Amino acid sequence: MVTDDQEYGMYNSHSEFDTPEDTTKGQFLTFAVEDEVYGVEISSIKEIISICEITKVPLTEAHIKGIINLRGEIIPVIDIRARFLKPDVEYDDLTCIVVVEYARYSLGLIVDRVNEVMHIDDENILMPPNAKLSHHNQYIRNIGKSGDNVILLLDLDKLLETEH
């Protein structure tokens, strides 16, 4: 027997044809700066590239390393290490630029090394402690737990603000 819903191509609320599930929900690209592991929502990631020639721009803040030309698109690049007031280190083969899409433009984040894409369930994402633990604690949106690991989930809005 065909119901009215089936006849007109309608599906019940349990149908696999309903709203497609967001496959990036809970997915974070993790990367390291020194021994700390940070994460950015995968939906913000445009690509990851090797460290390349960076053109310096005069009179910019210390953490803004300059701009790169990525296939014709000019992208500002900031060094996460410098943003977090960590000592400079020489870039090596693991150093890379994570290109993020932010407020409809691209921005490069220099990180010590990229780790992996990690799924973190909502129940394992916690608010950061209220205590101001360090200068870069203000850039943390949430804290993710995966097994015994702690991932500091960045707040791109605060990370990219120019004044603090």
Residue pairs with C-beta under 8 A, 6 or more apart in sequence:
4 10
5 11
5 12
11 17
11 18
24 41
24 42
24 43
26 119
26 120
26 121
26 122
27 41
27 42
27 43
27 117
27 118
27 119
28 39
28 40
28 41
28 42
28 117
28 118
28 119
28 120
28 144
28 151
28 153
29 39
29 40
29 42
29 45
29 48
29 98
29 114
29 116
29 117
30 37
30 38
30 39
30 114
30 115
30 116
30 117
30 118
30 151
31 37
31 38
31 39
31 40
31 98
31 111
31 112
31 113
31 114
31 115
32 38
32 111
32 112
32 113
32 115
33 80
33 81
33 84
33 86
33 111
33 112
34 81
34 86
34 112
36 152
37 115
37 149
37 150
37 151
37 152
38 80
38 111
38 151
38 152
38 153
38 154
39 118
39 120
39 144
39 151
39 152
39 153
39 154
40 98
40 100
40 109
40 153
40 154
40 156
41 153
42 117
44 100
44 101
44 102
44 156
45 98
45 99
45 100
45 101
46 99
46 100
46 101
46 106
47 99
48 96
48 97
48 98
48 99
48 114
49 70
49 96
49 97
49 99
49 108
50 96
50 97
51 91
51 95
51 96
51 97
51 110
52 68
52 97
53 68
54 65
54 66
54 67
54 68
54 77
55 66
55 67
55 68
55 69
56 65
56 66
57 64
57 66
57 67
57 76
60 66
61 162
62 82
63 78
63 79
63 82
63 83
64 76
64 77
64 78
65 77
65 78
65 79
65 82
65 110
66 76
66 77
67 74
67 75
67 76
67 77
68 74
68 75
68 77
68 97
68 108
69 75
70 99
70 106
70 108
73 106
75 99
75 106
75 107
75 108
76 107
76 108
77 97
77 107
77 108
77 109
77 110
78 107
78 108
78 109
78 110
78 160
79 110
80 109
80 110
80 111
81 87
81 88
81 89
81 110
81 112
82 88
83 136
83 139
83 159
84 135
84 136
84 139
85 135
85 136
89 112
91 110
94 112
94 113
95 110
95 111
95 112
95 113
96 110
96 111
96 113
96 114
97 108
97 109
97 110
97 111
98 108
98 109
98 111
98 114
99 106
99 107
99 108
99 109
100 106
100 107
100 108
100 109
100 156
102 156
102 160
107 160
118 144
118 146
118 151
120 144
120 145
120 146
120 151
124 144
124 145
124 146
125 142
125 143
125 144
125 145
125 153
126 142
126 143
126 144
126 145
127 142
127 143
128 137
128 140
128 141
128 142
128 143
132 138
138 158
138 164
139 154
139 155
139 158
139 159
140 152
140 153
140 154
140 155
141 153
141 154
141 155
141 158
142 153
143 150
143 151
143 152
143 153
144 150
144 151
144 152
144 153
145 151
